[in-house]
Amino acid sequence: MNLRKNLRENSEPHTSALNDILFILLLFFLIISTLANPNVIKLSVPKAQSDTKAKQTVMVSIDSMQRFFVGTKPVLVDSLQPAINAIVAKSQDAEPTVVINADKKAEAESIVKVMVAARALHLRTVMAVDDNHR
């Protein structure tokens, strides 16, 4: 017969500080994720009513001076198709997509050149636009 009281009650770790730490970490990652922008080329894209979401395999940018960028690398018009093909070959996506990120002042001819290069490689093209409601 055990008449002694059990001096050890169920001990629980104090987790009050854990909530504060998790909140600070969440806030930190939210702020950092809004600052990290994959598009380093500054463009003012045209506005549209709806935004088409597509997996961005290749990002081709055209600035106001009609210069072409595949990703962030400047490319001449003549070497546009090989540059796109090199990135698509590395990505190994099932359905690769070329996202055209053109400035408002980019000429339609420049946009068509990107579309022709993508079509020659049998790739889908999508035009990146800003949401009009912001």
Buried (B, 14 or more C-beta within 10 A) or exposed (E): EEEEEEEEEEEEEEEEEEEEEEEEEEEEEEEEEEEEEEBEBEBEBBEEEEEEEEEBBBBBBBBBEBBBBBBEEEBEEEEBBEBBBEBBEEEEEEEBBBBBBBBEEBEEEBBEBBBEBBBEBEBBBBBBBBEEEE
